[in-house]
Structures are given as C-alpha cells and as structure tokens.
Amino acid sequence: MKKPQSHSIFDDSDFPISIVRKTIFQGTGTDMEEAGQKPLIAVASSQTDINPGHMHLQNLALRVKEGVHAAGGLPFEFNVPAPCDGITEGHEGMRYVLAQRDLIADMIETHVRSMRYDGIVFIAGCDKIIPGMLMAAARLDLPSIFLTGGPNSWSIRHTPQMNGSVNHQSYDGLEAKMSCATAATCGSCEVMGTANTFQCIAEALGMTLPGSSNVPAFLSEKLTFARKTGMRIVSLVEEGVNARQVLNQKSLLNAVMVDLAIGGSTNSTLHLPALARAMELELPLETFNEYSAKIPTLTSIAPNGPHGIIDLHMAGGVQGVMKMLEEDLNTEAMTVAGGPLKDVLAFATVKDAAVIRPKDNPYLAEGGTAALFGSLAPEGSVIKQSAVIESMRVFTGKARVFESEHDALKAVREETIREGDVVVIRNEGPKGGPGMPETLAVTMGLDMAGYKQVALITDGRFSGATSGPCIGHVSPEAAAGGPIAMVENGDEISIDIPARKLDLLVSKEELEKRRANWKPVQREIPPGYMRRYVKLVSSAAKGAVLD
C-alpha cells in the first residue's frame, strides 16, 4: 500500500527541510522505509487515572493500535484532558469543565495539523471530551473514526436491594439511592447523562462502528470493537473518506432526532450547535422544538425512568433506536462503516420493546428536550421535559433569587425554600460563571429534600442526569444584561412546557426601571485561560463556542 502524501511528514516537496523531519522522526525507533509506505494514524485518547469514565482507555488504545498495525498502518498515540463533572462538583473546578471542550478541540486540531497525520482514531467516554473531539474531527476533515469508552455499571445492580430499576427515585433509603449513583466498574456513569448521550450521538452521526457505542466498558466485546476500529481507520485512509463526508447536515439532524428519542442530556443543545459551527453549519435552538414535535421519547433511561445504558445495549442499542426512527432519519447519510445508514439499519433489531419502545407506544409523545422562549429567555432556554412530571409541565410560582449556586445550596440546607417557589440562580452562564458550571448539587438537594412543587431556573447548565422542572441555559445570561438579571424576589414566573414558553410576569416599564439601576456582578477570575475564555465565549443559545 502506498501511503498518501498530502498530510505526510514524508512529503519531499520542500527538500532539504523534509530531511530534518525524517531524521527527528527516526529517533522514535520507527523503521523509516516502512513508515514511508504506510499511513500514519493518530490515536487521540483521553486516558486518565482519576475518573472511571476514562481509566480503562489505555487498554482500548492498545487494541486500536493492534488493529492499525494489522491493517497496514502505523499508530501514534497522544492524550488530552478528561474533566469529570462529578469530581468537580462543589468547587472552582466546575467552572473549567465546559471551557475544556473548546480547549480539547483546539489541542487536537493544532497537534494533528502540526504533525501531519493521515487519519485519526478518537477514544473518549465522557461529557465535554466527546463533543470536543467531534469538533476537532470536523475542523480537520481527515479520515476519522470514533471509539467510545462505553458505560459503567451502577453498584445497585450488584446489591440485594436491586428491584429492576437503576433510578434512585425507585428506592427509599440513602444507601440504596446512593448505589444508583456509585460506579461499580470503569466506564461512564450509567444514566442518560451527557456522557452516554454523546456516546449515542457519536454513533447516530455515523462516526463509530455500528453497534459499538453502548457496549459496556468492562465487556470483552469492547476490546474487539477497539481492534476493528483500528483496522477500519486504515481502510478509510485508503478509500479517501474524510470526516465531513460523514459529518454533514444529514448526520447532524439524525443526531438531533436520536438525542430527542433517547431523552438525551440538555447539554446537547450546547454541543450539537458547537459541532455544527465546526462543520461550518448552523443549528438554531428552535431546531430541537421542530423535531421534538414529531420525534417521541422512545426510552425510559434514568433519570427519565428505571432503565440504564446496559439495558439499552441489551435491547438493541443506538441501532435499535434508529431502527424505530428509520422513516424519519436521513438514511442516505454516510457512515464510517463504508456505506449509507440504510445499509446499517437493514441489520438492526429491537430485542426488548419495554426498553426501546415503538413510535406508536412511546414513553413520551414528544422528544426529550424542549427549548423555551419568552420574556425571561428571549434567546431561549432548555429543559429535559422527559424527566418532568405531568403536574409541573405548566407552573407559575414566585421567584427566589440567588446570585450563585453557593447561595442557593445554603438555602436548600437551611430549608428556607418553600413549595411554590421558582428558584432562580443567575450569574452562572458562560461569561458570568464564568464557564457555565452545572448546578447538579442544587437539583439533587431539592430532589432529596422531597420538594414536589418547586422549579429551578438558571443561566448556568445542568447535569444530563438532572430530573424535574429544571430550566437551564437561559439566554441572554445575567452577565450580558439578560432579563434574568432583572428578576427580584416575589416576581411571578410562568413556565409552560407544552407551549414552549418561559415568561417573567413583570411589565416592560418596571423592567426598564430595574435595568437603569442594574450593575453586573464582578467575579474574581484567576489569571490564565479563563480570562481569555470569558472574552471570547458566545451565548449558550449559540453553543457557548469561542468566537
């Protein structure tokens, strides 16, 4: 096989400079004659020892490299950070998690452009890393393929208390509830949080080998898929199939539909528009409402219901979900398997209709995510409607305003929040946070305290595992002078999920009076990356990308 020259360090068109590249490269112990004839494959991994979602990726990378060698390529691994939302809860680190998405994309793009690889395998398992890697793939437009790290298993599955559900709401008692959030194995948290949402989306985009994304991290089948992924990237280089032949408008809309059908994380409304931007496309927030009207929620995976990602895998995985949506999807969309999606779905089956329901018997008649607009969120906000009980889908309450998550947590601990309140947490957006931290701790606190008639609204974001009437990404954010900055205690706020409305029931005249006296909150930002981030980051409604 003659290796491509367009990206290769073996391009001799700039002789004698090419000699410098070759002599340094030879110091790696690589056989230069062999390297001159084989594609150089980057293996971009987020291996880390500090969280279960990525602690096993080194073994997957080894199998990927075996596959690359077996197919006639030469693999070279490099690593990027792997932030974990859960470990950053409750301290300053949470402000740096979303910000690392764009940093990861930049790191991969700059490294790959500088080292002139011929193709790339991406390996990751959690939240911001998968979107960041997909953004890099779209920017680079080289032959690319994704291997997800797979889900873990919750501890509840291995205890006598297991009653068929992995949802903490199905249990009484702190020990059992905590077992529904305790990792028993390596892999990403078993709920349909952002991590597993984007493992599913990577497959829905056509970027993974069919059937591979939901395979649990601890199964030998994941190792088999890793080797096959390494072999496939070499074929993609040979065939000249670049990332944007897979990542395009068709696959992007497929991803939106699958996200809605699985009850995916609200963070999809940040990451898919950001990916679209990397693809030089646009994905307005309204698109989620457009497709939600015709794509029902087909799964009841925690926090939407009793099932976990392992159940989804056993029921047919993403391929099973897409089979149920086949008439809605763009089945001509290309996949890294080498053909259109319709060829893949010809072999897809649903093995458990209680986990992956048919369209005529869905878990929810609409898609899992809804975008709400109105006087409180002129540019939009988002809610995971699939995790909201019927009685809270239309709700009006009085505002309890907090200038930070820390202040809201104090009120939860002191039990000063009352039924009927609408908790408003502001100054937690991309610029104001800074970094748009998630407010999982507050949502968990409200849930554990047993509140039934309390809503939460923020210009920050939520964990994909959040349940209940929690509305995030309110835009414009408080730091930009959005209406959320003008809310006062006691103001009435109207939430109408079916109508897609979020309104502050205060007159325009009164709001203008408040605006005249408003001053933005000034937070101390440590020197370094975050100061640059705040200057460049866009609205959450546009994906919080760096402009």
Buried (B, 14 or more C-beta within 10 A) or exposed (E): EEBBBEBBBBBBEEEEEBEEBBEEBEEEEBEEEEBBEBBBBBBBBBBBEEBBBBBBBBBBBBBBBBBBBEBBBBBBBBBBBBBBBBEBBEEEBBBBBBBBBBBBBBBBBEBBEEBBBBBBBBBBBBBBBBBBBBBBBBBBBBBBBBBBBBBBBBBBBEBEBBEEBBBBBBBEEEEBBEBBBBBBBBBBBBBBBBBBBBBBBBBBBBBBBBBBBBBBBBBEBBBBBBBBBBBBBBBBBBEEBBBBBBBBBBBBBBBBBBBBBBBBBBBBBBBBBBBBBBBEBEBBBEBBBBBBBEBBBBBBBBBBBBBBBBBBBBBBBBBBBBBBBBEBBBBEBBBBBEEBBBEBBEEBEBEBBEBBBEBEEBBBEBBBBBBBBBBBBBBBBBBBBBBBEEEBBBBBBEBBBBBBBEEBBEBBEEEEBEEBBBBBBBBBBBBBBBBBBBBBBBBBBBBEEEBEEBBBBBBBBBBBBBBBBBBBBBBBBBBBEBBBBBBEEEBEBBBBBEBBBBBBEBEEEEBEEBEEEEEEEEBEBEEEBBEEBBEEBBBBBBBBBBE
